[in-house]
Amino acid sequence: MLDTIQVNYKHTRNAFMANKFLNEIQQHDLIACDFEVAIKYTEAELQTFKDELATDPPKLRRIELESKLAATALDHASHCRITHCSIATNDHTAYVFIIDNKKLLDLVLNFLVTTTIKQVWHNA
């Protein structure tokens, strides 16, 4: 029987700490990455979409509203917002970035698109 892997991780929602973590990650030559997302619409927005749909809008607007109302976190990226980014540097060490502000989102995304570290992505 296989044992569960014990993962040590650091997490933050703070840009200063995130920058420190990214500098630590930069010392590696391979990382494994994953995003977690959630639907970006609030309950109030969803209700507004339902109400508008009940008014029999033009076809293209109806399609857009139906798409928004049917969206899930596994749906098209236009319906989602990033909530977390996990970056593992090996099979037992990881960093979790809790993305709840634009500054942190920009910092993490900029790192991911500019680093020369080889990246392995979950669900890529």
PyMOL commands that set and color helices and strands:
alter all, ss='L'
color gray80, all
select helices_A, chain A and resi 15-25+43-53+59-70+77-79+102-114
alter helices_A, ss='H'
color red, helices_A
select strands_A, chain A and resi 8-12+30-39+80-90+93-98+118-121
alter strands_A, ss='S'
color yellow, strands_A
deselect
rebuild
show_as cartoon
